[in-house]
């Protein structure tokens, strides 16, 4: 009796199909992780903007968030004895792509209002998220998360 060496064509095709399915699922999961990451970063930024607004309202002081795109951080600050002091510094989970606010700063008055509207854009992986801060009431809202 002759021994059988090698693989049958159907076995090879089956293995190739299994590898294809594994690679497809892996690629999709990376995309999902990137989307979750940008979504999380946008929600954290939105929460920090609300926090600064609450500081301004509750403590009756000016408060602001200052963005540094080159270092990829933003700093929450409040006015104490006529100068701004750092409340906390945050390195977001996504890259700060742009902010169209004057001086790269979103400022809140003692009434929790802002003087101008702005848009902040973060990127991560293949996704980009936009958050707008409304003029006046200073409401922060995630307006768009899209694939780039």
C-alpha positions as CSV (number, residue, x, y, z in Angstrom):
1,X,0.0,0.0,0.0
2,X,1.3,3.4,-1.0
3,X,1.4,6.2,1.6
4,X,-0.4,9.4,0.8
5,X,1.8,12.5,0.8
6,X,0.7,16.1,0.4
7,X,-2.7,17.7,0.6
8,X,-5.8,17.3,-1.4
9,X,-6.9,20.4,-3.3
10,X,-10.1,20.8,-1.2
11,X,-8.0,20.8,2.0
12,X,-5.9,23.7,0.6
13,X,-8.9,25.7,-0.5
14,X,-10.5,25.2,2.9
15,X,-7.4,26.5,4.7
16,X,-7.2,29.5,2.4
17,X,-10.9,30.4,3.0
18,X,-10.4,30.1,6.8
19,X,-7.4,32.5,6.6
20,X,-9.4,34.9,4.5
21,X,-12.3,35.0,7.0
22,X,-9.8,35.5,9.9
23,X,-8.1,38.4,8.1
24,X,-11.4,40.0,7.2
25,X,-12.7,39.8,10.8
26,X,-9.4,41.2,12.1
27,X,-9.4,44.1,9.7
28,X,-13.0,45.0,10.7
29,X,-12.3,44.8,14.4
30,X,-9.4,47.3,14.0
31,X,-11.8,49.7,12.2
32,X,-14.3,49.3,15.0
33,X,-11.6,49.9,17.7
34,X,-10.6,53.2,15.9
35,X,-14.2,54.3,15.7
36,X,-14.7,53.6,19.4
37,X,-11.5,55.4,20.3
38,X,-12.4,58.6,18.4
39,X,-15.9,58.4,19.9
40,X,-14.5,58.1,23.4
41,X,-12.1,61.0,22.9
42,X,-14.9,63.2,21.6
43,X,-17.1,62.4,24.6
44,X,-14.2,63.1,27.0
45,X,-13.6,66.5,25.4
46,X,-17.3,67.3,25.6
47,X,-17.3,66.3,29.3
48,X,-14.3,68.5,30.0
49,X,-16.0,71.5,28.2
50,X,-19.0,71.0,30.4
51,X,-16.8,70.7,33.5
52,X,-15.1,74.1,32.7
53,X,-18.5,75.7,32.2
54,X,-19.6,74.3,35.6
55,X,-16.5,75.7,37.3
56,X,-17.3,79.1,35.8
57,X,-20.9,79.0,36.9
58,X,-20.5,77.4,40.4
59,X,-17.4,79.4,41.5
60,X,-18.4,82.6,39.7
61,X,-15.0,82.9,37.9
62,X,-13.7,83.0,34.4
63,X,-12.7,79.5,33.1
64,X,-11.2,78.3,29.9
65,X,-9.7,75.4,28.0
66,X,-6.5,76.1,26.1
67,X,-5.5,73.8,23.3
68,X,-1.9,73.0,22.3
69,X,-2.0,71.2,18.9
70,X,1.8,70.7,18.8
71,X,2.0,68.9,22.2
72,X,-1.5,67.3,21.6
73,X,-2.8,68.4,25.0
74,X,-5.4,70.7,26.4
75,X,-5.5,72.5,29.7
76,X,-8.5,73.3,31.9
77,X,-7.9,76.6,33.7
78,X,-9.8,78.9,36.0
79,X,-9.2,82.5,37.2
80,X,-7.8,82.8,40.7
81,X,-6.5,86.2,42.1
82,X,-6.6,87.7,38.6
83,X,-4.5,85.0,36.9
84,X,-5.4,81.7,35.3
85,X,-4.3,78.5,37.2
86,X,-4.4,75.0,35.8
87,X,-7.1,72.7,37.0
88,X,-5.9,69.8,34.9
89,X,-4.1,69.0,31.8
90,X,-5.4,66.3,29.4
91,X,-3.7,64.4,26.6
92,X,-6.7,63.2,24.5
93,X,-7.0,59.7,23.1
94,X,-7.0,61.2,19.7
95,X,-4.9,63.8,17.8
96,X,-6.0,67.4,18.0
97,X,-6.2,68.3,14.3
98,X,-7.6,71.8,14.5
99,X,-9.5,74.4,16.6
100,X,-10.9,77.6,15.1
101,X,-11.2,79.5,18.4
102,X,-9.4,82.7,19.0
103,X,-6.1,82.0,20.6
104,X,-6.8,78.3,20.5
105,X,-8.9,78.9,23.7
106,X,-12.5,78.3,24.6
107,X,-13.4,80.8,27.4
108,X,-16.4,80.9,29.7
109,X,-17.6,83.9,31.6
110,X,-18.8,83.8,35.2
111,X,-22.3,83.3,33.7
112,X,-21.1,80.2,31.8
113,X,-21.4,81.9,28.4
114,X,-18.9,82.0,25.6
115,X,-18.1,85.0,23.4
116,X,-17.8,83.1,20.1
117,X,-18.6,79.7,18.6
118,X,-15.8,77.3,17.6
119,X,-15.2,73.9,16.2
120,X,-12.7,71.4,17.5
121,X,-11.5,68.5,15.3
122,X,-9.9,65.3,16.6
123,X,-8.5,62.4,14.5
124,X,-7.6,58.8,15.3
125,X,-6.9,56.0,12.9
126,X,-9.1,56.5,9.9
127,X,-11.7,58.6,11.7
128,X,-12.2,62.3,12.3
129,X,-14.6,63.8,14.8
130,X,-15.9,67.4,15.1
131,X,-17.3,69.1,18.2
132,X,-18.9,72.5,18.1
133,X,-19.3,75.0,21.0
134,X,-22.2,77.3,20.5
135,X,-21.9,81.0,21.0
136,X,-23.7,82.4,24.1
137,X,-24.7,79.4,26.1
138,X,-21.5,77.5,25.4
139,X,-23.2,74.2,24.7
140,X,-20.7,71.6,23.5
141,X,-22.0,69.1,20.9
142,X,-20.4,66.3,18.9
143,X,-21.5,67.2,15.4
144,X,-19.8,64.6,13.3
145,X,-17.7,61.5,13.4
146,X,-16.7,60.3,9.9
147,X,-14.3,58.1,8.1
148,X,-11.4,59.9,6.4
